[in-house]
Amino acid sequence: MPNGIRPPPPKFDIPEWDKAYLTVDETDMYYLLIGVNFLEIPWLYRYLLKMVKDKSLEELRKRFEPPQEN
């Protein structure tokens, strides 16, 4: 990597089965994003971020508020 700049990742199409599997509720989405970030799975991270791309800040807060532990 010259100058520390990474090339853009290749295009990756997610199969329909995987897309259906990734349709999750808010709590699962929160944990999935944490896991994807920890495991460094860039294509899945980008896919999940596309799901929330056009959401308002209030919608994002509501969706990704960490679950309350009882």
C-alpha distances in whole Angstrom, upper triangle without the diagonal:
4,6,5,6,6,8,12,13,16,19,21,25,27,30,34,35,31,32,36,34,32,35,36,38,37,37,35,32,32,32,29,27,27,27,24,22,23,22,18,19,17,19,23,22,21,24,26,25,26,30,30,28,32,34,35,35,38,37,34,36,39,36,34,36,36,39,42,43,47
4,5,6,8,10,14,16,18,22,24,28,30,33,36,38,35,35,39,38,35,38,39,41,39,40,38,35,35,35,32,30,30,30,27,25,26,25,22,23,20,23,26,25,24,27,29,27,28,32,32,30,33,35,37,36,39,39,36,38,40,38,36,39,39,42,45,45,49
4,6,9,11,14,17,20,23,26,29,31,35,38,39,36,36,39,38,35,38,39,40,39,39,38,35,34,34,32,29,29,29,27,24,25,25,22,23,21,23,26,24,24,27,29,27,28,31,31,29,32,34,35,34,38,37,34,36,39,37,35,37,37,40,43,44,48
4,6,10,13,15,18,21,23,27,28,32,35,36,32,33,36,35,32,35,35,37,35,35,34,31,30,30,28,26,25,26,23,20,21,21,18,20,17,20,23,21,21,24,25,24,25,29,28,27,30,31,32,31,35,35,31,33,36,34,32,34,34,37,40,41,44
4,7,9,12,15,18,20,24,26,30,32,34,30,30,34,33,30,33,33,35,34,34,33,30,29,29,27,24,25,25,22,20,22,21,18,19,16,18,21,19,18,22,23,21,23,26,26,24,27,29,30,30,33,33,30,32,34,32,30,33,33,36,39,40,44
4,6,8,12,15,17,21,22,26,29,30,27,27,31,30,27,30,31,33,32,32,30,27,27,27,25,22,23,23,20,18,20,19,15,15,13,15,18,17,16,19,21,19,20,24,24,22,26,28,29,29,32,32,28,31,33,31,29,32,32,35,38,39,43
4,6,9,12,15,18,21,24,27,29,26,26,29,29,27,29,31,33,32,33,31,28,28,28,26,23,24,24,21,19,21,20,17,16,13,14,18,17,15,18,21,19,20,23,24,22,25,28,30,30,33,32,29,32,34,31,30,33,33,36,39,41,44
4,6,9,12,15,17,21,24,26,23,22,26,26,23,26,27,30,29,30,28,25,26,26,23,21,23,22,19,18,20,19,16,14,11,11,15,14,12,15,17,16,16,20,21,19,22,24,27,27,30,29,26,29,31,29,27,30,31,34,37,39,42
4,7,9,12,14,18,21,22,19,19,23,23,21,23,25,28,27,28,26,23,24,24,21,19,21,20,16,16,18,17,13,12,8,8,12,12,10,13,16,15,15,18,20,19,22,24,27,27,30,28,26,28,30,27,26,29,30,32,36,37,41
4,6,10,13,16,19,21,18,18,22,22,21,23,25,28,28,30,27,24,26,26,22,21,23,22,18,19,21,19,16,13,11,9,13,14,12,13,17,17,16,19,21,20,23,26,29,29,32,30,28,31,32,29,28,31,32,34,38,39,42
4,7,10,13,16,18,16,16,19,20,18,21,23,26,27,28,26,23,25,25,21,20,23,22,18,19,22,20,17,14,11,9,12,13,11,11,15,15,14,17,19,18,21,24,27,28,31,28,26,29,30,27,27,30,31,33,37,38,42
4,6,10,13,15,12,12,16,17,15,18,20,24,24,26,23,20,23,23,19,18,21,20,16,18,20,18,16,12,10,7,10,12,10,10,13,14,13,15,18,18,21,23,27,28,30,27,25,28,29,26,25,29,29,31,35,36,39
4,6,9,12,10,10,13,15,14,16,19,22,23,25,22,20,23,23,19,19,22,21,17,20,22,20,18,14,13,9,11,13,12,10,13,15,13,15,18,18,21,23,26,28,30,27,25,28,29,25,25,29,29,31,35,36,39
4,6,8,6,7,10,11,10,13,16,19,21,22,19,17,20,20,16,17,20,18,15,18,20,18,17,13,13,9,9,12,11,9,12,14,13,13,17,17,20,22,26,27,29,25,24,27,27,23,23,27,27,28,32,33,36
4,5,5,6,9,10,11,13,16,20,22,23,20,19,22,22,18,19,22,20,18,21,23,21,20,16,16,13,12,16,15,12,14,17,16,16,19,20,23,24,28,30,31,27,26,29,29,25,25,29,29,29,33,34,37
4,5,5,6,9,10,11,14,18,20,22,19,18,22,22,18,20,23,21,19,22,25,23,22,19,19,15,14,17,16,13,15,18,16,15,19,20,22,23,27,29,30,26,25,28,27,24,25,28,28,29,32,34,36
4,5,5,6,9,10,13,17,20,21,17,17,21,20,17,19,22,20,18,22,24,21,22,18,19,16,14,17,18,14,15,19,18,16,20,22,24,25,28,30,30,27,26,28,27,24,24,27,27,27,31,32,34
4,5,5,6,9,11,15,18,18,15,14,18,17,14,15,18,16,15,18,20,18,18,14,15,12,10,14,14,11,12,16,15,14,18,19,22,23,26,27,28,25,23,26,25,21,21,25,25,25,28,29,32
4,5,5,7,10,13,16,17,14,13,17,17,14,15,18,17,15,18,21,19,19,15,16,13,10,13,13,9,10,13,12,11,15,16,19,19,23,24,25,22,20,23,23,19,20,23,23,24,27,29,31
4,5,5,9,12,15,17,14,13,17,17,14,16,20,18,17,20,23,21,21,18,19,16,13,16,16,13,13,16,15,13,16,19,20,21,24,26,26,22,21,24,22,19,20,23,23,23,27,28,30
4,6,7,11,14,15,11,11,15,14,12,14,17,15,15,18,20,18,19,16,18,15,12,15,16,13,12,16,16,14,17,19,21,21,25,26,26,22,21,23,22,18,19,22,21,21,24,25,28
4,6,9,11,13,9,8,12,12,9,11,14,13,12,15,17,16,17,14,15,13,9,11,13,9,8,12,12,10,13,16,18,18,21,22,22,19,18,20,19,15,16,19,19,19,23,24,26
4,7,10,12,9,9,12,13,11,13,16,16,15,18,20,20,20,17,18,16,13,14,15,11,10,13,13,10,12,15,17,16,20,21,21,17,16,19,17,14,15,18,18,18,22,23,26
4,7,8,6,6,10,10,9,11,14,14,14,17,19,19,20,18,19,17,14,14,16,13,10,13,14,11,13,16,18,16,19,20,19,16,15,17,15,11,12,15,15,15,18,20,22
4,6,5,6,9,10,10,12,14,15,16,18,20,21,22,20,21,20,16,16,18,15,12,15,16,12,13,16,18,15,18,18,17,14,13,14,12,9,10,12,13,12,15,17,19
4,6,5,6,9,10,11,13,14,15,17,18,20,21,20,20,20,16,16,17,15,12,13,15,12,11,15,16,14,15,15,14,11,10,11,9,5,7,9,9,9,13,15,18
4,5,5,7,9,10,11,13,14,16,17,19,20,19,21,21,17,16,19,17,14,15,17,15,14,18,19,17,18,17,16,14,12,12,11,8,7,8,8,7,10,12,15
4,5,5,6,9,10,10,12,14,15,16,18,17,18,18,14,14,17,15,12,14,16,14,14,18,20,18,20,19,19,16,14,15,14,10,10,11,10,10,13,14,17
4,6,5,6,9,10,10,12,14,15,16,15,16,15,12,11,13,12,8,11,13,10,11,14,16,15,17,16,16,14,11,13,12,8,8,11,10,11,15,16,20
4,5,5,6,9,10,11,13,14,15,15,16,17,13,12,14,14,10,12,14,12,12,15,17,15,17,15,15,13,11,11,11,8,6,8,7,8,12,14,17
4,5,5,6,9,10,11,12,14,14,16,17,13,12,15,15,12,14,17,15,15,18,21,19,20,19,19,17,14,15,15,12,9,11,9,9,13,14,17
4,5,5,6,8,10,10,12,11,13,13,10,9,12,12,9,11,14,13,14,16,19,18,20,20,20,18,15,16,16,13,11,13,12,13,16,17,21
4,5,5,6,8,10,10,10,11,12,9,7,10,10,7,9,12,11,12,14,17,16,18,17,18,16,13,14,15,12,10,12,12,13,17,18,22
4,6,5,6,9,10,11,12,14,11,10,13,14,11,12,16,15,15,17,20,19,20,19,20,18,15,15,16,14,11,12,11,13,16,17,20
4,5,5,6,8,9,11,13,10,10,13,14,12,14,17,16,17,19,22,21,23,22,23,21,18,19,19,17,14,16,14,15,18,18,22
4,5,5,6,5,8,9,7,6,10,11,9,11,14,14,15,17,20,20,22,21,23,21,18,19,20,17,15,17,16,18,21,22,25
4,6,5,7,8,11,9,7,10,12,11,11,15,15,16,17,20,20,22,20,22,21,17,18,20,17,14,17,15,18,21,22,25
4,5,8,10,13,12,10,14,16,14,15,18,19,19,21,24,23,25,23,25,24,20,21,22,20,17,18,16,18,21,21,25
4,6,9,11,10,10,13,15,14,16,19,19,20,22,25,25,27,26,27,26,22,23,25,22,19,21,19,21,24,24,27
4,6,9,9,8,11,13,13,14,17,18,19,20,23,24,26,25,27,25,22,23,25,22,19,22,20,23,26,26,30
4,6,6,6,9,10,11,12,14,16,17,18,22,23,25,25,27,25,21,23,25,21,19,22,21,23,26,27,30
4,5,5,6,9,10,10,12,14,16,16,20,21,23,23,25,24,20,23,24,21,19,22,22,24,28,29,32
4,5,5,6,9,10,11,13,15,15,19,20,23,23,26,23,21,23,24,21,20,23,23,25,29,30,33
4,5,5,6,9,10,11,13,14,18,19,22,22,24,21,18,21,22,18,17,20,20,22,25,27,30
4,5,5,6,9,10,11,12,16,16,19,19,21,19,16,18,19,16,15,18,18,20,24,25,29
4,5,5,6,9,10,10,14,15,18,18,21,19,16,19,20,17,16,20,20,23,26,28,32
4,5,5,7,9,10,13,15,18,19,21,18,16,19,20,16,16,20,20,22,26,28,31
4,5,5,7,9,12,13,16,16,18,15,13,15,16,13,12,16,17,18,22,24,27
4,5,5,6,10,10,13,14,16,14,11,14,15,13,12,16,17,19,23,25,29
4,5,5,8,10,13,15,17,14,13,16,17,14,15,18,20,22,26,28,31
4,6,8,9,12,14,15,12,11,14,15,11,12,16,18,20,23,26,29
4,6,5,9,10,12,9,7,11,12,9,10,14,16,18,22,24,28
4,6,9,11,13,11,10,13,15,13,13,17,19,21,25,28,31
4,7,10,12,10,10,13,14,13,15,17,20,23,26,29,32
4,7,8,6,6,10,11,10,12,14,17,20,22,26,29
4,5,5,6,9,10,10,12,14,17,20,22,26,28
4,5,5,6,9,10,10,12,15,18,20,23,26
4,5,5,6,9,10,10,14,16,18,22,24
4,5,5,6,9,10,14,15,18,21,24
4,5,5,6,8,11,14,16,20,23
4,5,5,5,9,12,14,17,20
4,6,6,9,11,13,16,19
4,6,9,10,13,16,19
4,6,8,11,14,18
4,6,9,12,15
4,6,9,12
4,6,9
4,6
4
